[in-house]
């Protein structure tokens, strides 16, 4: 069972009843997932050169919201990050938006999610640079998730932070205290202040839109009252236990970077207009439970998490910032007594996707699944369907 099966069965009805309120991005994501690895996108026929076994191999949609299209992207990302690991502790810090702000974020995704990245990054860098805490320039990357396990809208940012950083003059590596990164309460309050400052600035600049049940927030007095209420509550910044070592970082983080709102393996049943899936109930010790939703509600919740076109959901900061990453990482490795980073391989001709898959995963798509001796060779190209053209853009 797959999310695509849900959309094949109930997607037409969903569009009929809700199409006018859907964004273009949501329409494109639905079409992409429905077409993924089907004859619509074309493909090829392969045949074993030993036993003659044949199989159809249809093309993938490449959409970043598709549960079937993230494995290879994740493996490639992990490989790219492997050489950037430092011989130091790593910490996992999560920044979460309160419910009132999350509602505004859903109607202003690009602006609010951008503010979430900016406020969280500035919070970490400001507190870390303070000599009272660490007094160093840290490096980290942040991954945006917008869902809870039950598929409801729950925007939060996962930050993976090196447990130390460069001194202001770049002459020393300054390590965190063992098992401790930065004080969570101080992080929380600075994050709240910065986020609300940037939110108010966006409102004053006319960058926010409000409709439906939030329409009243378009009034400056009502909006100010909403912000005043959020200043009175504690915002959740959660620092998880530090990783056991650099080698555990990527295994753990790989679960977060290219995850979609729900994976296919969580689906349990699709029938009679309902979808049943597994989820974790974090209000009851993260117990595994099952939830059954009307198909229309399941599709609605899934589409809540479609990001605006071109929005980057993984971002890098501090000494991992793209502009000076090579130079600053080299300095970090030198100060930590690590060998220099290996030179990247020379640019090769574009590899077949099967070669890339085997190189990244260790599994072969060339081997015949029947006789396990022969090699699967392309014997026929299957063109895209002329009856349904689909524009797909992966803006990860």
Buried (B, 14 or more C-beta within 10 A) or exposed (E): BBBBBBBBBBBEEBBEEBEEEBEEBBBBBBBBBBBBBBBBBEBBBBBBBBEEBEEEBBBBBBBBBBBBBBEBBBBBBBEEBEEBBBEBBBBBBBBBBBEBBBBBBBBBBBBBBBBBBBBBBBBBBBBBBEEEBBBBBBBBBBBBBBBBBBBEBBBBBBBBBBBBBBBEEBEBBBBBEEEEBBBEEBBBBBBBBBBBEBBBEBBEEEBBEBEEEBEEBEEEEEBEEBBEEBEEEEBBBEBEEBBEEBEEBBEBBBEBBBBBBBBBEBBEEBEEEBBBBBBBEEEEEEEEEEBEBEBBBBBBBBBBBBBEEEBEBBBBBBBBBEEEBEEBBEBBBEBEEBEEEEEEEEEEEEEEEBBBBBEBEEEEBBBBEBEEEBEBEEEEEBEBBEEEEBEBEBEB
